[in-house]
Amino acid sequence: MADKSDWELIKDVNFDALRATGALGMAWITWQAYSPTWFLFGLLAAAFAAGGFICTCRVVINAIRLIIRTTRRARFKAKGTDPKADGMAKMEDLKQRGLTK
């Protein structure tokens, strides 16, 4: 599996957070309608809660991945130095060393 880009991870975090909010909200609404005669609302609430919990876990995992990736990239950039311009060899230098006539 190829790594996702930063933008894809940010998009996944946002959409999973939206899904988790919707699922947990629906779990709360269906749990309010639960009664012993309407026991299916309890099962539906449990399914929504499980889905919301899974999406919440995915949000946390992807957010941690994104944080680790950005800190690694910042550490890598801090290691190196700024690129330095390398001067082009002049014709006089080449002639002096006998590389051209």
C-alpha positions, 0 to 999 in steps of 0.5 A: 500500500502506497503512502498517502500524500499530506492532503489525502491524509488531511482529507481522510481525517476531516471526512472520518471526523464528519462520519464519526460525528454523524454516526455517534449523533445517530447512535444518541438519537436512536438510543433515545427512541429505545424501549423494550418494545422497540428493541431494534432501536437499541441494536441500531444504536449499538451499530451506529456507536460501533461505526462512530468508534471505528471512525474516531479511531481512524481519525486519531491514527491518521492524525498521529501519522500526519503529525509524525510525518510533518515532524520527520520532514521538519527534522530532515529539513533542519539537518541540511544546509542551504544550497550554495552556488557553485561558480561556473569555470571561466574560459581563462581558468580553463586555458590556464590549466591547459584544458582548452586552447 
